[in-house]
Amino acid sequence: MKRAISLLLVLAAVLGCFSGCGRSTDNTGYEPTGDAILKEGQNPEDILSEEEDTQELTLAYYPDRSLNPIFGSDYTNRVLMSLMYQGLFAVDNQKNVTPILCGSYQVSADNRTWTFYLENNATFSDGSSVTAQDVVATYNQAMQNDYYKNRFYHVTSVEATENGGVTFYLDTSFGNLPLLLDIPIVKASDVEADLPLGTGPYVFADGAGGASLQRVANWWCGSLKIPATDVSIDLVEVSSPADVRDAFQFGNVSVVCTNPMSATFAEYRCDYELWEIESGYFMYLGCSVFYSDFFESGDLRTFLTYAVDREKYAEEIYGGMVEPVTLPCSPTESYYSQSLASQFGYDTIQFVDHMRTFQIPTDEDTGAQKELRIVVNSADSARVQIARELAQELTDLGLPAVCEEYSGSTYNDVLYYQNYDVYLGLTRLSPNMDLTEFFRPYGEMSRGSLSHETLYSMCLNALENSGNYYNLYKKLAEDGRIIPVLFGYYAVYAQRGLIKDLNPSRDNVFYYSMGKSMDDIRLETEYTE
């Protein structure tokens, strides 16, 4: 959860309008069950003792979008998927890893070879056993799809072993590979199907009375406690984010997941509980390192961070539902250093001081000052607004700048041929906040000659020891190849008091644990391939 809702702020919001939500940036008041919006005249302490009416769980879904968890990227449908499928592991919103389908594992001394063994009694909803071949097929398919492929940049192969295990071979040392292995496992024969078999507590059904999720009668986990307890969960068909919002606000839909950074996000104004979970969406400025006249010395890259008014963008453009960042990861991560981050925040005095000595490049023919060209994808209205405002702010601070908007293939061509000075990008980082593709030679994100041997090596070191990011982030901030702007969150809304144990995490709204730890299942025997 990103942050708790301050009860005083919530009360002020309720008194000021019919409904809505006040927010604070304080994360110390985290409560796993969410924070209730106060009803008018209600005291904060009443929430703890109030008995809610029993309600049945109802969910929204898009019938025309895939329910395959390997490549189905719609976050509304992924609410259903968290009840229909399971991974080798589950990850909570604090990045704690717990075993699910994995019964035991072992890892080589160099952390480059990991082998996982399945729970002996794990079965799909049709009663067939989960096999190593199912796991291998799932991961090989996931490597090819955009939704998960950024987790596999360092995985060279996934193979079934003769003794029923699944081995992951890596090209570098990983201190915590299981963090990336919460990908839902499906039957090998179904990896490309829109509705594959899963191992979760519910199965999709579409009958005369409409679509629903039905509890699996002989679920392999038995009576394990999970947030959803209904035998049948009705599904409401939707066709747009506005439909989802209306079904929640005015209908009987119980829980929804939204992405405030989406261009189609619909604002919610009603009585609800809210959880905000890091989504991995990261907005940044990428510099054309070698092909821009503005960055010949590299100094300007370092100082651009002081001209970026992140707080204003977060509040005015995203309504406070994203987080301003100066380091390239979620502020909820344990290795996000607030003291380091504070050194690179919005500071116009520092920027103007630097501009006094900076030589603005000029046109050879006319002698006129050139403008810093900020390129943005015109399909994202929020990014366009930020790029326009940034261009104006830079101009006002003494650095002439212009926003150039391109769409589709034209935008991609502009980036490919490095025909820009700066671009405003948006990407989705993996759960371990891996940045290697920005700095690896010919990496997928290394456009604009961002690749850098030292930064790449530091990224690998961070992966090896599961969190040595301080020196990496300091070096990156001083270099300025990419300049962090905003970090995104999924907003999970629930009808107040309906689900007491809801503790959503990234890609797993109905998170639950088997009650085992990683230490419980680690094999201490000598590793053999």
C-alpha positions in Angstrom: 0.0 0.0 0.0 1.4 3.4 -1.0 0.0 5.4 1.9 -2.8 5.5 4.4 -5.6 8.0 4.1 -5.5 10.5 6.9 -8.9 10.3 8.7 -8.8 14.0 9.3 -8.2 14.8 5.7 -11.0 12.3 4.7 -13.4 14.0 7.1 -12.6 17.4 5.6 -13.1 16.0 2.1 -16.5 14.5 3.1 -17.6 17.8 4.6 -16.5 19.7 1.6 -18.4 17.7 -1.0 -20.7 14.8 -1.3 -18.0 12.2 -1.7 -14.3 11.7 -2.5 -11.1 11.0 -0.9 -8.4 13.0 1.0 -4.8 11.8 0.7 -1.6 12.3 2.6 1.9 11.2 1.7 2.5 9.7 5.1 3.1 5.9 4.9 3.5 5.2 8.6 -0.2 4.6 9.2 -0.4 1.6 6.9 -3.3 -0.8 7.7 -3.6 -4.0 5.7 -7.4 -3.7 5.5 -7.5 -0.2 3.9 -8.8 3.1 5.3 -12.5 3.8 5.4 -14.1 7.0 4.2 -16.1 8.5 7.1 -19.8 8.9 6.8 -21.2 12.3 7.7 -21.4 12.7 11.5 -19.3 9.5 12.1 -16.4 9.5 14.5 -13.1 7.8 13.4 -13.3 5.3 16.4 -16.7 4.2 15.1 -15.0 2.4 12.2 -13.4 -0.2 14.5 -16.7 -1.2 16.1 -19.3 -0.7 13.4 -20.9 -3.9 12.1 -21.4 -3.9 8.3 -24.3 -5.5 6.5 -23.3 -8.7 4.8 -22.8 -8.2 1.1 -22.1 -10.6 -1.7 -19.0 -10.1 -3.8 -19.5 -8.8 -7.4 -16.8 -8.0 -9.9 -16.6 -6.2 -13.2 -15.0 -7.7 -16.4 -14.5 -7.0 -20.0 -15.9 -9.9 -22.0 -14.0 -8.8 -25.2 -10.6 -8.9 -23.5 -8.4 -11.8 -22.6 -8.5 -13.7 -19.3 -5.1 -15.3 -20.1 -2.9 -14.1 -17.2 0.3 -14.4 -19.3 -0.5 -11.6 -21.7 -3.9 -10.2 -20.6 -2.9 -6.7 -19.5 -6.3 -5.3 -18.6 -6.2 -4.5 -14.9 -10.0 -4.9 -14.5 -9.8 -8.5 -15.8 -6.7 -9.1 -13.7 -8.8 -8.7 -10.6 -10.6 -11.9 -11.7 -7.3 -13.6 -12.6 -6.0 -13.2 -9.0 -8.8 -15.6 -8.0 -8.4 -18.0 -11.0 -4.6 -18.5 -11.1 -1.6 -19.0 -8.9 2.2 -18.6 -9.4 5.1 -20.4 -8.1 5.2 -17.6 -5.5 3.0 -14.8 -4.3 4.4 -11.3 -3.5 2.6 -8.9 -1.1 2.7 -5.1 -1.3 5.8 -4.9 0.8 7.7 -7.2 -1.7 7.7 -10.2 0.7 7.8 -13.5 -1.3 5.8 -16.5 -0.1 5.7 -20.0 -1.8 2.4 -21.1 -3.5 2.9 -23.8 -6.2 6.6 -24.1 -5.3 7.1 -26.8 -2.7 10.9 -26.5 -2.4 13.9 -25.0 -4.2 17.7 -24.8 -4.3 20.1 -22.3 -5.7 23.7 -22.4 -6.9 26.4 -20.7 -4.9 26.7 -18.0 -7.5 22.9 -17.4 -7.6 22.9 -17.9 -11.4 21.1 -21.3 -11.4 17.8 -21.8 -9.5 15.7 -25.0 -9.5 12.2 -25.1 -8.2 10.1 -28.2 -7.3 6.3 -28.2 -7.3 3.9 -29.0 -4.5 3.1 -32.7 -4.9 -0.7 -32.2 -4.6 -1.1 -29.1 -6.8 -3.8 -29.5 -9.4 -5.6 -27.5 -12.0 -9.3 -26.8 -11.7 -10.1 -29.9 -13.8 -8.2 -32.1 -11.2 -5.1 -32.7 -13.4 -1.7 -32.4 -11.7 0.5 -29.4 -12.3 3.7 -30.5 -14.0 7.2 -29.0 -14.6 6.2 -28.9 -18.3 3.3 -26.6 -17.5 5.6 -24.3 -15.7 8.2 -24.3 -18.5 5.5 -23.7 -21.1 4.0 -20.8 -19.1 7.4 -19.1 -18.7 8.5 -19.6 -22.3 5.2 -17.9 -23.3 5.6 -15.1 -20.8 9.1 -14.3 -22.2 7.5 -13.5 -25.5 4.8 -11.2 -24.3 5.0 -7.5 -23.4 3.3 -7.8 -20.0 6.1 -9.9 -18.4 9.1 -9.9 -20.8 10.9 -7.2 -18.8 11.4 -9.7 -16.0 13.4 -12.1 -18.2 16.3 -9.9 -19.7 18.8 -12.0 -17.7 17.1 -15.4 -18.0 18.8 -17.4 -20.7 16.6 -20.5 -20.5 13.9 -22.3 -18.4 14.1 -26.1 -18.5 12.4 -29.1 -16.9 14.7 -31.4 -15.0 14.6 -35.2 -14.9 13.5 -35.3 -11.3 10.5 -33.0 -11.8 12.0 -29.6 -11.1 12.2 -26.5 -13.2 15.6 -24.8 -13.6 16.1 -21.1 -14.5 19.5 -20.3 -16.0 20.7 -16.7 -15.7 23.4 -14.7 -17.3 24.1 -12.8 -14.1 23.8 -13.4 -10.3 20.3 -12.8 -8.9 19.9 -12.4 -5.1 16.1 -12.7 -5.2 14.8 -14.4 -8.4 11.5 -15.6 -6.8 10.4 -11.9 -6.5 9.9 -12.1 -10.3 8.2 -15.5 -10.3 4.7 -14.8 -9.2 3.5 -15.1 -12.8 0.4 -17.3 -12.9 0.9 -20.9 -14.1 -1.5 -22.3 -16.7 -1.8 -25.7 -18.4 0.8 -26.2 -21.1 -1.8 -26.9 -23.8 -3.6 -23.6 -22.9 -0.7 -21.0 -23.0 -2.2 -19.2 -26.0 -5.9 -19.6 -25.0 -8.0 -16.7 -23.9 -9.3 -18.7 -20.9 -6.7 -21.2 -19.8 -7.0 -23.6 -16.9 -5.6 -22.4 -13.7 -5.0 -23.6 -10.1 -6.8 -20.9 -8.2 -9.9 -21.2 -6.0 -12.3 -20.0 -8.7 -13.1 -20.9 -12.3 -14.8 -18.8 -14.9 -18.3 -19.9 -15.9 -20.7 -18.4 -18.5 -24.2 -19.7 -18.1 -27.8 -18.7 -18.9 -27.8 -16.3 -15.9 -24.7 -14.5 -17.0 -21.0 -14.9 -16.3 -19.6 -15.7 -12.9 -16.7 -17.1 -10.9 -17.5 -20.4 -9.3 -15.6 -21.8 -6.3 -13.6 -24.9 -7.2 -15.3 -27.7 -5.2 -12.1 -29.7 -4.6 -9.5 -26.9 -4.7 -6.1 -28.3 -4.0 -5.5 -25.8 -1.2 -8.5 -27.1 0.7 -10.0 -24.7 3.2 -7.1 -22.2 3.0 -8.4 -18.8 4.1 -8.5 -16.2 1.2 -10.1 -12.8 1.0 -13.0 -14.0 -1.2 -15.4 -16.5 0.5 -18.5 -16.6 -1.8 -19.4 -19.9 -3.5 -20.4 -17.8 -6.6 -19.2 -14.4 -7.6 -21.4 -12.6 -10.2 -19.6 -10.7 -13.0 -20.9 -7.4 -14.5 -19.9 -6.8 -18.2 -18.3 -3.5 -18.9 -16.9 -1.8 -22.0 -15.0 1.2 -20.8 -13.3 2.6 -17.6 -16.4 4.9 -17.2 -18.6 1.7 -17.2 -16.3 0.2 -14.5 -16.6 3.4 -12.4 -20.3 3.6 -12.7 -20.8 -0.1 -11.9 -18.9 0.5 -8.7 -20.4 3.9 -7.8 -24.0 3.2 -8.7 -24.2 -0.6 -9.2 -23.2 -3.5 -7.0 -19.6 -4.1 -8.2 -17.5 -4.6 -5.0 -13.8 -4.2 -5.9 -12.1 -2.6 -8.9 -8.5 -1.9 -9.9 -7.6 1.2 -11.8 -4.5 2.9 -13.2 -4.5 6.7 -12.6 -1.7 7.0 -15.2 -3.9 5.6 -17.9 -5.2 8.1 -20.5 -8.7 6.7 -19.9 -8.7 6.8 -16.1 -12.1 7.8 -14.7 -12.2 9.6 -11.4 -14.1 8.0 -8.5 -16.3 10.1 -6.2 -18.1 7.9 -3.7 -17.8 6.2 -0.4 -15.0 3.7 -0.6 -11.9 2.1 0.8 -8.7 2.8 -1.1 -5.4 0.9 -1.5 -2.6 2.3 -3.6 0.0 -0.3 -4.8 3.0 0.5 -6.9 2.4 -0.4 -10.5 5.9 -0.2 -11.9 4.9 2.7 -14.2 7.8 5.1 -14.3 7.9 8.5 -16.1 11.2 10.0 -16.9 13.2 12.3 -19.2 15.6 10.5 -21.5 18.5 12.6 -23.0 20.1 12.2 -26.4 23.6 11.8 -25.0 25.8 12.1 -28.1 23.5 13.6 -30.7 22.3 16.8 -28.9 24.2 20.1 -29.0 22.9 20.8 -25.6 24.6 17.9 -23.9 28.1 18.0 -25.3 29.6 18.6 -21.9 27.1 16.6 -20.0 26.6 19.3 -17.3 23.1 20.3 -18.4 21.9 16.8 -18.0 22.8 16.9 -14.3 21.1 20.2 -13.8 17.9 19.6 -15.7 16.5 17.8 -12.6 16.3 21.1 -10.8 13.9 22.6 -13.4 11.3 19.7 -13.2 8.4 20.7 -11.0 7.3 17.1 -10.2 5.0 18.1 -7.3 2.9 20.3 -9.5 2.6 17.7 -12.2 1.6 15.0 -9.7 -1.1 17.2 -8.1 -2.4 19.3 -11.0 -2.3 16.7 -13.7 -2.8 13.4 -11.8 -4.8 14.6 -8.9 -2.1 13.5 -6.4 -2.5 9.8 -7.4 1.1 9.4 -8.5 4.3 10.1 -6.7 7.0 12.7 -7.7 10.4 11.0 -7.7 14.0 12.0 -8.3 15.2 8.4 -8.0 14.2 5.7 -10.6 12.0 3.5 -8.4 9.0 3.5 -6.2 9.3 5.6 -3.0 7.8 2.6 -1.1 11.0 0.6 -1.8 13.3 0.1 1.2 16.2 1.3 -0.9 14.6 4.6 -1.9 16.9 7.0 0.0 14.9 10.1 1.0 18.1 11.9 1.9 19.6 11.2 -1.5 16.4 12.0 -3.3 16.1 15.4 -1.7 19.4 16.5 -3.2 17.9 16.4 -6.8 14.5 17.9 -6.3 12.9 21.1 -7.9 15.3 24.0 -7.2 15.1 26.9 -9.7 17.9 28.8 -8.0 20.4 26.0 -8.7 19.2 25.7 -12.2 19.4 29.5 -13.0 22.8 29.6 -11.4 24.0 27.0 -13.8 22.4 28.7 -16.8 24.6 31.8 -16.1 27.6 29.8 -17.3 25.9 27.5 -19.8 26.5 28.4 -23.5 23.2 27.9 -25.3 24.0 26.4 -28.8 23.3 28.6 -31.8 22.4 27.9 -35.4 25.5 28.1 -37.6 23.7 29.9 -40.4 21.5 32.5 -38.5 23.4 32.7 -35.2 20.0 32.4 -33.4 19.8 30.4 -30.2 18.6 26.8 -30.6 15.6 25.5 -28.7 15.8 22.3 -26.6 13.5 19.9 -28.3 11.3 17.9 -25.9 9.6 15.0 -27.8 6.5 13.4 -26.4 3.9 10.8 -27.5 0.8 12.7 -28.5 -1.4 9.7 -27.6 -0.9 10.4 -23.9 -2.7 13.6 -23.0 -1.2 13.8 -19.5 2.4 13.4 -20.8 1.7 16.0 -23.5 0.6 18.5 -20.8 3.7 17.9 -18.7 6.0 18.2 -21.8 4.3 21.5 -22.7 4.6 22.9 -19.2 8.2 21.8 -18.9 9.1 23.5 -22.2 7.5 26.7 -21.0 9.2 26.5 -17.6 12.6 25.9 -19.1 12.1 28.9 -21.4 11.1 31.1 -18.5 14.2 30.0 -16.6 16.5 31.0 -19.4 16.8 27.8 -21.5 14.7 28.1 -24.7 12.7 24.9 -25.2 9.9 23.6 -27.4 7.5 20.6 -27.1 7.2 18.5 -30.2 4.3 16.0 -30.3 4.3 12.9 -32.4 2.1 9.8 -32.6 2.4 6.1 -33.5 5.2 5.1 -35.7 6.4 8.7 -36.2 7.1 9.0 -32.5 9.0 5.7 -32.5 11.0 6.8 -35.6 12.0 10.0 -33.9 13.3 8.1 -30.9 15.0 5.5 -33.1 16.9 8.1 -35.2 17.6 10.2 -32.1 16.0 13.2 -33.7 15.5 15.0 -30.4 17.3 16.5 -27.4 15.0 15.1 -24.6 12.0 12.7 -24.7 9.4 12.3 -22.0 9.1 8.5 -21.7 6.9 6.1 -19.7 7.8 2.5 -19.0 6.9 -0.3 -16.6 9.7 -1.5 -14.4 9.8 -5.0 -13.1 9.2 -5.6 -9.4 12.9 -5.5 -8.6 13.2 -2.1 -10.3 15.7 -3.4 -12.8 17.3 -0.6 -15.0 19.8 -2.7 -16.9 18.0 -2.3 -20.3 18.6 1.4 -20.1 22.3 1.1 -19.8 23.1 -2.3 -21.5 24.7 -1.9 -24.9 21.9 -2.2 -27.4 19.4 -2.6 -24.6 15.7 -2.2 -25.4 15.5 1.1 -23.4 19.0 2.4 -24.3 17.7 4.8 -27.1 19.6 8.1 -27.4 22.9 6.4 -26.6 21.9 5.9 -22.9 24.1 2.8 -22.6 26.9 3.2 -20.1 29.3 0.5 -19.0 29.7 1.7 -15.4 26.0 2.2 -14.8 25.2 -1.2 -16.4 27.8 -2.9 -14.1 26.2 -1.2 -11.1 22.8 -2.4 -12.1 24.1 -5.9 -12.2 25.6 -5.5 -8.7 22.3 -4.3 -7.4 20.5 -7.4 -8.7 23.2 -9.6 -7.2 22.8 -8.5 -3.6 19.1 -7.6 -3.7 19.2 -3.9 -3.1 22.6 -2.2 -3.3 21.0 0.7 -5.2 22.3 3.8 -3.3 25.5 4.1 -5.2 23.7 3.3 -8.5 21.1 6.0 -8.0 23.7 8.6 -6.9 25.8 7.9 -10.0 22.8 8.1 -12.2 21.5 11.3 -10.7 24.9 12.9 -11.1 25.1 11.7 -14.7 21.5 12.6 -15.7 21.1 10.3 -18.7 17.6 9.6 -17.5 15.9 12.0 -15.1 13.1 10.6 -13.0 9.8 12.5 -12.9 6.9 10.4 -11.6 6.1 6.9 -10.3 2.7 5.3 -10.7 0.3 3.2 -8.5 -2.7 1.1 -9.1 -5.7 2.3 -7.2 -7.8 -0.5 -5.8 -11.3 0.6 -4.6 -13.5 -1.5 -2.5 -17.0 -1.0 -1.1 -16.4 0.0 2.5 -16.3 -2.8 5.0 -17.1 -5.5 2.5 -13.8 -7.5 2.6 -12.0 -7.4 5.9 -8.8 -9.2 4.8 -8.2 -7.5 1.4 -4.4 -6.8 1.1 -3.8 -6.2 -2.6 -0.4 -6.2 -4.3 0.8 -5.6 -7.8 -1.0 -8.0 -10.2 -2.7 -9.7 -7.2 -5.7 -7.9 -5.8 -6.8 -10.9 -3.8 -3.4 -11.7 -2.3 -3.2 -14.6 0.1 -0.5 -16.7 1.6 0.0 -20.5 2.2 1.6 -19.7 5.6 5.0 -20.8 4.5 8.2 -18.8 4.2 11.1 -19.0 1.7 13.3 -20.3 4.5 10.8 -23.1 5.1 11.2 -24.6 1.6 14.9 -24.0 0.8 16.9 -27.2 0.3 20.2 -27.0 2.1 21.6 -30.0 0.2 24.5 -29.4 -2.2 23.3 -28.0 -5.5 23.5 -30.3 -8.5 22.1 -29.6 -12.0 
